[in-house]
Structures are given as structure tokens and as C-alpha cells.
Amino acid sequence: FFLLFYIVCLYNLFMNLFDIIEIEIKKYPKTIILGHIQPDGDCIGSSLALKYLLADNYQIEPIVVNQEIKQLEFLGTWNTDGKIDYSNSFVIVVDNSVRDRCADKTFITAPSILKIDHHIVKDSYGHYNVEELLSSCSEIIASHAIEKGLKISKDAARCLYTGMVTDTGNFSYPNVNSKTLRVASILLDSNFDMPQLMSDIRRKSLSDVKFIAYAYSQIKISEKGVVYMYITQDIIDKYNLTPDMVSSALSCMRDIDQHPIFILFSDLDGKIRVELRSERIKINQVAEHFSGGGHAYACGARLDDKSKIPLVIEEAEKYMP
């Protein structure tokens, strides 16, 4: 038994993810690609890129399931109603570290699940798990597609590039290395319109811009130097904000001199969403202390109520230099 388990682990570790996909798509009549709750550029980019890659190289039309995010609808379309039958299906879950954060939790009933993720490993819930600590899920998929020699269309490339550029702060975060940039350069060789793509990614409504102006006025600093702000439901309603647009307030707190840790608290679905960021200080243990997780320098959690906000700040202060 242990020898078989060891062989399966090695199989997961060294196979190209598209080798796994080639095997599984032949077994099941449906292929479903699934993202995480509150999707971001990497979630939408990697899931739609996989859709295009499978259509172009394997002549199948997978179903893509994600929550709504209007800012990224320029990339393509996906299913948002959640009424999906996962029986007799091959499911690919992208950019999702733990099963409870999937856009549709009933996916776990599927007979075959491939997890593709770049976060710190906490829950290897797939029958196959491609878990690599790269800059983004999009970089994992792009790297494997390039290694496999697959056709990468303009549509697939622009989606992969979106995931990479949004998850790396325009290639400026510590998760970027020379390999990341080489993969991005290969994607650019597909000749998609990169300047237009970047314009689409940056575009905001007037209401969004007014919210950012408001967010700057809400910056607070704790006694030991942690920067934070709290966005209430009233403000979310006033500016008609999506969760992704609320998260844009993080940029207001970035790069404040001598204050490397910053936290955004916001109301979401009756709980408090916590988004922690830092400049080269590992803070994922703060998120884990409150049953959250993520990357070393970018992670998050949920709180039952706002009375626990001071506790998160206090815990983060322990990591201030």
C-alpha cells in the first residue's frame, strides 16, 4: 500500500499537468473548470485560459464556473448560476488552496478532480494535485503548456498574462523571478494587444475613483506601526463596490515609508473580510492564527464580527521590525 501511495505521489509530482488532463478527458463526458470565491485576475485568467487551451488543443468545450466579476468580463464568459451537475465529470480547480473557498463547494462529489494551485499547501483535495509555489496559477498553466508544446492562442495568452500581471503587481512582487519573465515574454510572442489589455485591467468607473479618494482618508496606523483601514457595508453600498473593487483600497496603503505591514478590513456577507499584505515580511502565520491562509506576503482570513479587528492588528504587530 505504501509503495503504491509513494508511486502515486511521484506521478503527481513529475507529470505535466496536461498529461493528466489528456488521460482524464477521455474518461468523462464533461470537463468543468472551477475557480474560487471572490475571484481575481489570476482566478479568471487561469480558468478561461484553460478553456481556450483545451478547445484549441484537445477539441473539447469545458464548462467554466466562477462568480461574477464585472471588471474582468472583457476576458470572456463563464457560468455563474452554480447549477452544475458534477457527477460523471472531470473537474479542474484553479487558484484555490482549500476546498472551502471554491466557487461551488459541491464540486467535491466529482469522481475526478485536478487541483492546480500556487499557494502554500494546506489542503491537497484533488485526486491529482499540481501545487507549485510560483507567482500565479497562470504561470503554472503557461509553463506546463509551453513545456508540452501546446498551441497558445492570443485569447489564451492574454488570459494567462492577465493572471500573471495582476497577481504580481505588474511583475513587482517578491514572487517574480527570471522564469516568470521568460514565461511572460513567450506569451507576448502570441501578439495579443498588450497595451489594450493593460488599459482594460486598469479601467475604473468614476464611482470607483471616488472610492479610492475616500479610502486614502481612512488610513490609520496602530501604535506599533501597522497600517490598516475598515470599509463598512454603508460605504460599499454608497459606491456600489464589488469585493474586487474594495480590495483595490490595499494600494492606498502600500509603500508607506517605515510601515511594511498593512491590512484591509471590510464587511462581506455578514462577516469581516481580512486582507493582509506586507513588504518582504512573512505574515501568513497571522492569517493562519485566524483560520485563514494564503501566501507569505499576501494572505487573508474571515472574522465573525468587527470586535476581533483589534486582535488581528495586535497579532500583526508582533511581526513589525
C-alpha positions as a LaTeX table, in Angstrom:
\begin{tabular}{lrrr}
\hline
Residue & $x$ (\AA) & $y$ (\AA) & $z$ (\AA) \\
\hline
Phe1 & 0.00 & 0.00 & 0.00 \\
Phe2 & 2.72 & 2.49 & 0.99 \\
Leu3 & 4.70 & 1.70 & $-2.17$ \\
Leu4 & 1.59 & 2.37 & $-4.27$ \\
Phe5 & 0.98 & 5.65 & $-2.38$ \\
Tyr6 & 4.60 & 6.68 & $-2.99$ \\
Ile7 & 4.32 & 5.92 & $-6.71$ \\
Val8 & 1.09 & 7.95 & $-6.97$ \\
Cys9 & 2.79 & 10.90 & $-5.21$ \\
Leu10 & 5.72 & 10.79 & $-7.64$ \\
Tyr11 & 3.27 & 10.53 & $-10.53$ \\
Asn12 & 1.53 & 13.69 & $-9.33$ \\
Leu13 & 4.82 & 15.49 & $-8.79$ \\
Phe14 & 6.56 & 14.92 & $-12.10$ \\
Met15 & 3.81 & 14.61 & $-14.72$ \\
Asn16 & 2.99 & 17.56 & $-16.90$ \\
Leu17 & $-0.49$ & 18.69 & $-15.89$ \\
Phe18 & $-1.64$ & 18.37 & $-19.49$ \\
Asp19 & $-0.62$ & 14.68 & $-19.41$ \\
Ile20 & $-3.11$ & 14.28 & $-16.57$ \\
Ile21 & $-5.75$ & 16.25 & $-18.48$ \\
Glu22 & $-5.23$ & 14.11 & $-21.62$ \\
Ile23 & $-5.94$ & 10.97 & $-19.60$ \\
Glu24 & $-8.96$ & 12.26 & $-17.68$ \\
Ile25 & $-10.85$ & 13.99 & $-20.51$ \\
Lys26 & $-11.11$ & 10.61 & $-22.25$ \\
Lys27 & $-12.82$ & 9.07 & $-19.21$ \\
Tyr28 & $-15.63$ & 11.56 & $-18.65$ \\
Pro29 & $-18.17$ & 13.25 & $-20.94$ \\
Lys30 & $-17.88$ & 16.61 & $-19.15$ \\
Thr31 & $-14.89$ & 18.73 & $-18.14$ \\
Ile32 & $-15.57$ & 21.53 & $-15.65$ \\
Ile33 & $-13.14$ & 24.30 & $-14.69$ \\
Leu34 & $-13.81$ & 25.88 & $-11.32$ \\
Gly35 & $-12.37$ & 28.95 & $-9.56$ \\
His36 & $-12.58$ & 30.37 & $-6.04$ \\
Ile37 & $-14.95$ & 32.74 & $-4.26$ \\
Gln38 & $-14.30$ & 36.47 & $-4.78$ \\
Pro39 & $-12.38$ & 35.74 & $-7.99$ \\
Asp40 & $-9.44$ & 37.88 & $-9.04$ \\
Gly41 & $-7.39$ & 38.28 & $-12.20$ \\
Asp42 & $-5.45$ & 35.06 & $-11.71$ \\
Cys43 & $-8.58$ & 33.02 & $-10.99$ \\
Ile44 & $-10.47$ & 34.28 & $-14.04$ \\
Gly45 & $-7.37$ & 34.40 & $-16.24$ \\
Ser46 & $-6.24$ & 30.85 & $-15.47$ \\
Ser47 & $-9.71$ & 29.32 & $-15.76$ \\
Leu48 & $-10.52$ & 30.98 & $-19.10$ \\
Ala49 & $-7.02$ & 30.27 & $-20.43$ \\
Leu50 & $-7.54$ & 26.57 & $-19.68$ \\
Lys51 & $-10.85$ & 26.73 & $-21.52$ \\
Tyr52 & $-9.12$ & 28.13 & $-24.62$ \\
Leu53 & $-6.17$ & 25.71 & $-24.34$ \\
Leu54 & $-8.43$ & 22.67 & $-24.12$ \\
Ala55 & $-10.59$ & 23.85 & $-27.01$ \\
Asp56 & $-7.60$ & 24.60 & $-29.26$ \\
Asn57 & $-5.52$ & 21.52 & $-28.45$ \\
Tyr58 & $-8.00$ & 18.81 & $-27.45$ \\
Gln59 & $-11.19$ & 19.92 & $-29.25$ \\
Ile60 & $-13.36$ & 19.90 & $-26.12$ \\
Glu61 & $-15.56$ & 22.68 & $-24.73$ \\
Pro62 & $-15.25$ & 22.71 & $-20.94$ \\
Ile63 & $-17.74$ & 24.44 & $-18.65$ \\
Val64 & $-16.16$ & 27.29 & $-16.67$ \\
Val65 & $-17.72$ & 28.13 & $-13.29$ \\
Asn66 & $-16.84$ & 31.36 & $-11.49$ \\
Gln67 & $-18.59$ & 34.05 & $-9.51$ \\
Glu68 & $-19.34$ & 37.35 & $-11.19$ \\
Ile69 & $-16.62$ & 40.00 & $-11.52$ \\
Lys70 & $-17.57$ & 42.72 & $-13.95$ \\
Gln71 & $-14.07$ & 44.23 & $-14.16$ \\
Leu72 & $-12.81$ & 41.11 & $-15.95$ \\
Glu73 & $-15.70$ & 40.34 & $-18.29$ \\
Phe74 & $-13.60$ & 41.62 & $-21.18$ \\
Leu75 & $-11.64$ & 38.34 & $-21.00$ \\
Gly76 & $-14.55$ & 36.08 & $-21.86$ \\
Thr77 & $-17.68$ & 34.43 & $-20.45$ \\
Trp78 & $-18.32$ & 31.81 & $-17.79$ \\
Asn79 & $-21.16$ & 30.15 & $-15.88$ \\
Thr80 & $-22.27$ & 31.98 & $-12.72$ \\
Asp81 & $-25.57$ & 30.32 & $-11.77$ \\
Gly82 & $-23.96$ & 27.47 & $-9.82$ \\
Lys83 & $-26.43$ & 24.85 & $-11.09$ \\
Ile84 & $-23.84$ & 22.30 & $-12.19$ \\
Asp85 & $-24.04$ & 18.52 & $-12.04$ \\
Tyr86 & $-20.57$ & 17.22 & $-11.15$ \\
Ser87 & $-21.41$ & 13.54 & $-11.44$ \\
Asn88 & $-19.53$ & 11.75 & $-14.20$ \\
Ser89 & $-17.32$ & 14.83 & $-14.69$ \\
Phe90 & $-13.64$ & 15.68 & $-14.67$ \\
Val91 & $-13.19$ & 18.84 & $-12.58$ \\
Ile92 & $-10.17$ & 21.16 & $-12.73$ \\
Val93 & $-9.95$ & 23.59 & $-9.81$ \\
Val94 & $-7.64$ & 26.58 & $-10.31$ \\
Asp95 & $-6.01$ & 29.08 & $-7.95$ \\
Asn96 & $-7.79$ & 27.66 & $-4.90$ \\
Ser97 & $-5.78$ & 26.48 & $-1.92$ \\
Val98 & $-8.54$ & 24.94 & 0.22 \\
Arg99 & $-11.77$ & 23.22 & $-0.79$ \\
Asp100 & $-13.99$ & 25.51 & 1.30 \\
Arg101 & $-13.08$ & 28.53 & $-0.86$ \\
Cys102 & $-14.28$ & 27.01 & $-4.13$ \\
Ala103 & $-16.94$ & 28.92 & $-6.05$ \\
Asp104 & $-19.16$ & 25.84 & $-5.82$ \\
Lys105 & $-18.47$ & 23.53 & $-2.88$ \\
Thr106 & $-20.45$ & 20.64 & $-4.37$ \\
Phe107 & $-17.54$ & 20.02 & $-6.79$ \\
Ile108 & $-16.04$ & 17.65 & $-4.22$ \\
Thr109 & $-18.54$ & 14.96 & $-5.28$ \\
Ala110 & $-16.90$ & 14.68 & $-8.73$ \\
Pro111 & $-15.20$ & 11.34 & $-9.48$ \\
Ser112 & $-12.02$ & 13.01 & $-10.77$ \\
Ile113 & $-10.53$ & 16.30 & $-9.51$ \\
Leu114 & $-7.34$ & 18.04 & $-10.60$ \\
Lys115 & $-6.16$ & 20.85 & $-8.33$ \\
Ile116 & $-3.81$ & 23.45 & $-9.88$ \\
Asp117 & $-2.60$ & 25.98 & $-7.32$ \\
His118 & 0.33 & 28.20 & $-6.36$ \\
His119 & $-0.43$ & 28.94 & $-2.68$ \\
Ile120 & 1.19 & 27.43 & 0.40 \\
Val121 & $-0.10$ & 23.85 & 0.51 \\
Lys122 & $-2.75$ & 23.27 & 3.19 \\
Asp123 & $-5.35$ & 21.03 & 1.54 \\
Ser124 & $-4.46$ & 18.66 & $-1.30$ \\
Tyr125 & $-8.10$ & 17.88 & $-2.02$ \\
Gly126 & $-7.69$ & 16.68 & $-5.61$ \\
His127 & $-7.22$ & 13.18 & $-6.93$ \\
Tyr128 & $-4.35$ & 14.88 & $-8.75$ \\
Asn129 & $-2.60$ & 17.92 & $-7.22$ \\
Val130 & $-0.30$ & 20.23 & $-9.16$ \\
Glu131 & 0.89 & 22.55 & $-6.40$ \\
Glu132 & 3.83 & 24.79 & $-7.26$ \\
Leu133 & 4.92 & 27.92 & $-5.40$ \\
Leu134 & 5.13 & 30.13 & $-8.48$ \\
Ser135 & 3.99 & 33.71 & $-8.99$ \\
Ser136 & 0.49 & 32.71 & $-10.04$ \\
Cys137 & $-1.70$ & 29.83 & $-11.11$ \\
Ser138 & $-1.49$ & 31.31 & $-14.59$ \\
Glu139 & 2.29 & 30.90 & $-14.58$ \\
Ile140 & 1.90 & 27.21 & $-13.67$ \\
Ile141 & $-0.51$ & 26.61 & $-16.55$ \\
Ala142 & 1.55 & 28.63 & $-19.01$ \\
Ser143 & 4.78 & 26.83 & $-18.02$ \\
His144 & 3.22 & 23.39 & $-18.48$ \\
Ala145 & 1.60 & 24.40 & $-21.79$ \\
Ile146 & 4.94 & 25.68 & $-23.09$ \\
Glu147 & 6.76 & 22.55 & $-21.88$ \\
Lys148 & 4.13 & 20.37 & $-23.58$ \\
Gly149 & 4.44 & 22.34 & $-26.83$ \\
Leu150 & 0.75 & 23.23 & $-26.93$ \\
Lys151 & $-0.74$ & 25.86 & $-29.20$ \\
Ile152 & $-1.26$ & 29.04 & $-27.14$ \\
Ser153 & $-3.71$ & 31.30 & $-28.95$ \\
Lys154 & $-3.98$ & 35.06 & $-28.50$ \\
Asp155 & $-7.04$ & 34.55 & $-26.29$ \\
Ala156 & $-5.26$ & 32.02 & $-24.07$ \\
Ala157 & $-2.12$ & 34.15 & $-23.87$ \\
Arg158 & $-3.93$ & 37.34 & $-22.87$ \\
Cys159 & $-5.81$ & 35.46 & $-20.13$ \\
Leu160 & $-2.59$ & 33.91 & $-18.79$ \\
Tyr161 & $-0.82$ & 37.27 & $-18.97$ \\
Thr162 & $-3.72$ & 38.87 & $-17.06$ \\
Gly163 & $-3.36$ & 36.32 & $-14.28$ \\
Met164 & 0.38 & 36.82 & $-14.07$ \\
Val165 & 0.41 & 40.62 & $-14.21$ \\
Thr166 & $-2.41$ & 41.05 & $-11.65$ \\
Asp167 & $-1.01$ & 38.52 & $-9.15$ \\
Thr168 & 2.47 & 40.05 & $-9.26$ \\
Gly169 & 1.66 & 43.77 & $-9.09$ \\
Asn170 & 2.88 & 44.29 & $-12.67$ \\
Phe171 & 5.81 & 41.92 & $-12.02$ \\
Ser172 & 6.99 & 43.86 & $-8.96$ \\
Tyr173 & 6.30 & 41.46 & $-6.05$ \\
Pro174 & 8.83 & 39.09 & $-4.42$ \\
Asn175 & 7.17 & 36.10 & $-6.15$ \\
Val176 & 8.65 & 37.20 & $-9.51$ \\
Asn177 & 11.87 & 35.67 & $-10.85$ \\
Ser178 & 13.60 & 35.33 & $-14.20$ \\
Lys179 & 11.47 & 32.30 & $-15.13$ \\
Thr180 & 8.30 & 34.34 & $-14.57$ \\
Leu181 & 9.51 & 36.98 & $-17.02$ \\
Arg182 & 10.61 & 34.38 & $-19.58$ \\
Val183 & 7.14 & 32.81 & $-19.49$ \\
Ala184 & 5.54 & 36.25 & $-19.87$ \\
Ser185 & 7.77 & 37.01 & $-22.86$ \\
Ile186 & 6.70 & 33.79 & $-24.58$ \\
Leu187 & 3.05 & 34.76 & $-24.04$ \\
Leu188 & 3.77 & 38.13 & $-25.63$ \\
Asp189 & 5.02 & 36.28 & $-28.71$ \\
Ser190 & 1.40 & 35.36 & $-29.45$ \\
Asn191 & 0.96 & 39.04 & $-30.46$ \\
Phe192 & $-2.13$ & 39.82 & $-28.38$ \\
Asp193 & $-2.66$ & 43.55 & $-27.82$ \\
Met194 & $-0.80$ & 44.02 & $-24.52$ \\
Pro195 & $-1.27$ & 47.83 & $-24.20$ \\
Gln196 & $-5.02$ & 47.41 & $-24.71$ \\
Leu197 & $-5.09$ & 44.58 & $-22.18$ \\
Met198 & $-3.36$ & 46.72 & $-19.56$ \\
Ser199 & $-5.80$ & 49.55 & $-20.25$ \\
Asp200 & $-8.72$ & 47.15 & $-19.78$ \\
Ile201 & $-7.25$ & 45.89 & $-16.48$ \\
Arg202 & $-6.71$ & 49.41 & $-15.10$ \\
Arg203 & $-10.06$ & 50.88 & $-16.21$ \\
Lys204 & $-12.28$ & 52.18 & $-13.38$ \\
Ser205 & $-15.65$ & 53.89 & $-13.15$ \\
Leu206 & $-15.91$ & 57.41 & $-11.75$ \\
Ser207 & $-17.51$ & 55.93 & $-8.65$ \\
Asp208 & $-14.50$ & 53.63 & $-8.21$ \\
Val209 & $-12.13$ & 56.60 & $-8.40$ \\
Lys210 & $-14.17$ & 58.49 & $-5.80$ \\
Phe211 & $-13.97$ & 55.45 & $-3.54$ \\
Ile212 & $-10.17$ & 55.40 & $-3.80$ \\
Ala213 & $-10.11$ & 59.08 & $-2.80$ \\
Tyr214 & $-12.28$ & 58.21 & 0.21 \\
Ala215 & $-10.04$ & 55.23 & 1.09 \\
Tyr216 & $-6.97$ & 57.45 & 1.36 \\
Ser217 & $-8.78$ & 59.47 & 4.04 \\
Gln218 & $-9.45$ & 56.31 & 6.08 \\
Ile219 & $-5.84$ & 55.17 & 6.56 \\
Lys220 & $-4.96$ & 54.52 & 10.20 \\
Ile221 & $-1.71$ & 53.43 & 11.87 \\
Ser222 & $-1.55$ & 51.34 & 15.03 \\
Glu223 & 0.66 & 52.14 & 17.97 \\
Lys224 & 3.37 & 49.81 & 16.66 \\
Gly225 & 3.12 & 50.87 & 13.04 \\
Val226 & 0.65 & 48.51 & 11.32 \\
Val227 & $-1.32$ & 50.37 & 8.65 \\
Tyr228 & $-5.00$ & 49.48 & 8.33 \\
Met229 & $-8.47$ & 50.61 & 7.32 \\
Tyr230 & $-12.01$ & 49.29 & 7.67 \\
Ile231 & $-14.56$ & 49.62 & 4.86 \\
Thr232 & $-18.13$ & 49.25 & 6.14 \\
Gln233 & $-21.17$ & 47.96 & 4.30 \\
Asp234 & $-22.58$ & 51.50 & 4.17 \\
Ile235 & $-19.55$ & 52.65 & 2.15 \\
Ile236 & $-19.72$ & 49.57 & $-0.08$ \\
Asp237 & $-23.35$ & 50.39 & $-0.84$ \\
Lys238 & $-22.67$ & 54.10 & $-1.32$ \\
Tyr239 & $-20.05$ & 53.49 & $-4.01$ \\
Asn240 & $-21.69$ & 50.30 & $-5.38$ \\
Leu241 & $-18.48$ & 48.34 & $-4.83$ \\
Thr242 & $-17.72$ & 44.75 & $-5.80$ \\
Pro243 & $-15.39$ & 42.76 & $-3.48$ \\
Asp244 & $-12.61$ & 43.18 & $-6.03$ \\
Met245 & $-13.01$ & 46.95 & $-6.04$ \\
Val246 & $-13.00$ & 47.03 & $-2.23$ \\
Ser247 & $-9.66$ & 45.21 & $-2.38$ \\
Ser248 & $-8.23$ & 47.99 & $-4.54$ \\
Ala249 & $-8.02$ & 50.07 & $-1.35$ \\
Leu250 & $-4.96$ & 47.98 & $-0.47$ \\
Ser251 & $-2.97$ & 50.02 & $-2.99$ \\
Cys252 & $-3.62$ & 53.15 & $-0.89$ \\
Met253 & $-1.64$ & 51.64 & 1.99 \\
Arg254 & 1.23 & 50.16 & 0.02 \\
Asp255 & 4.73 & 51.71 & 0.10 \\
Ile256 & 4.20 & 53.95 & 3.14 \\
Asp257 & 7.72 & 54.55 & 4.44 \\
Gln258 & 8.63 & 52.51 & 7.53 \\
His259 & 5.24 & 50.78 & 7.62 \\
Pro260 & 5.69 & 47.44 & 5.81 \\
Ile261 & 2.57 & 45.65 & 7.09 \\
Phe262 & $-0.90$ & 46.78 & 6.03 \\
Ile263 & $-4.38$ & 45.31 & 6.49 \\
Leu264 & $-7.71$ & 45.92 & 4.84 \\
Phe265 & $-10.84$ & 45.01 & 6.80 \\
Ser266 & $-14.20$ & 45.08 & 5.03 \\
Asp267 & $-17.76$ & 43.87 & 5.53 \\
Leu268 & $-18.66$ & 40.87 & 3.39 \\
Asp269 & $-21.66$ & 38.56 & 3.64 \\
Gly270 & $-22.20$ & 39.24 & 7.35 \\
Lys271 & $-18.55$ & 38.69 & 8.25 \\
Ile272 & $-15.35$ & 40.74 & 8.24 \\
Arg273 & $-13.01$ & 40.04 & 5.35 \\
Val274 & $-9.34$ & 40.44 & 6.31 \\
Glu275 & $-6.70$ & 41.05 & 3.62 \\
Leu276 & $-3.12$ & 41.16 & 4.89 \\
Arg277 & $-0.16$ & 42.40 & 2.87 \\
Ser278 & 3.48 & 43.15 & 3.63 \\
Glu279 & 6.69 & 44.31 & 2.08 \\
Arg280 & 9.07 & 41.35 & 2.45 \\
Ile281 & 7.86 & 40.28 & 5.91 \\
Lys282 & 6.25 & 36.83 & 6.11 \\
Ile283 & 2.81 & 37.32 & 7.64 \\
Asn284 & 0.89 & 34.20 & 6.59 \\
Gln285 & 1.02 & 32.98 & 10.20 \\
Val286 & $-1.14$ & 35.96 & 11.18 \\
Ala287 & $-3.81$ & 34.76 & 8.74 \\
Glu288 & $-3.44$ & 31.17 & 9.92 \\
His289 & $-3.89$ & 32.32 & 13.55 \\
Phe290 & $-7.41$ & 33.38 & 12.50 \\
Ser291 & $-8.11$ & 30.22 & 10.44 \\
Gly292 & $-7.07$ & 31.85 & 7.16 \\
Gly293 & $-4.15$ & 31.38 & 4.82 \\
Gly294 & $-2.52$ & 32.34 & 1.54 \\
His295 & 0.93 & 33.46 & 0.51 \\
Ala296 & 3.82 & 34.52 & 2.73 \\
Tyr297 & 3.37 & 38.21 & 1.88 \\
Ala298 & $-0.30$ & 38.26 & 0.81 \\
Cys299 & $-2.94$ & 36.33 & 2.73 \\
Gly300 & $-6.36$ & 36.64 & 4.30 \\
Ala301 & $-8.94$ & 35.43 & 6.78 \\
Arg302 & $-12.55$ & 35.91 & 7.90 \\
Leu303 & $-13.77$ & 37.22 & 11.26 \\
Asp304 & $-17.19$ & 36.62 & 12.79 \\
Asp305 & $-17.54$ & 40.26 & 13.85 \\
Lys306 & $-15.66$ & 43.56 & 13.95 \\
Ser307 & $-14.83$ & 43.22 & 17.66 \\
Lys308 & $-11.95$ & 40.94 & 16.61 \\
Ile309 & $-10.30$ & 43.56 & 14.37 \\
Pro310 & $-8.03$ & 44.81 & 17.20 \\
Leu311 & $-6.89$ & 41.21 & 17.79 \\
Val312 & $-5.71$ & 40.89 & 14.17 \\
Ile313 & $-3.84$ & 44.19 & 14.39 \\
Glu314 & $-2.25$ & 43.11 & 17.68 \\
Glu315 & $-1.13$ & 39.83 & 16.14 \\
Ala316 & 0.30 & 41.59 & 13.08 \\
Glu317 & 2.23 & 44.00 & 15.31 \\
Lys318 & 4.31 & 41.04 & 16.53 \\
Tyr319 & 5.89 & 40.86 & 13.06 \\
Met320 & 6.82 & 44.53 & 12.74 \\
Pro321 & 10.59 & 45.05 & 12.51 \\
\hline
\end{tabular}
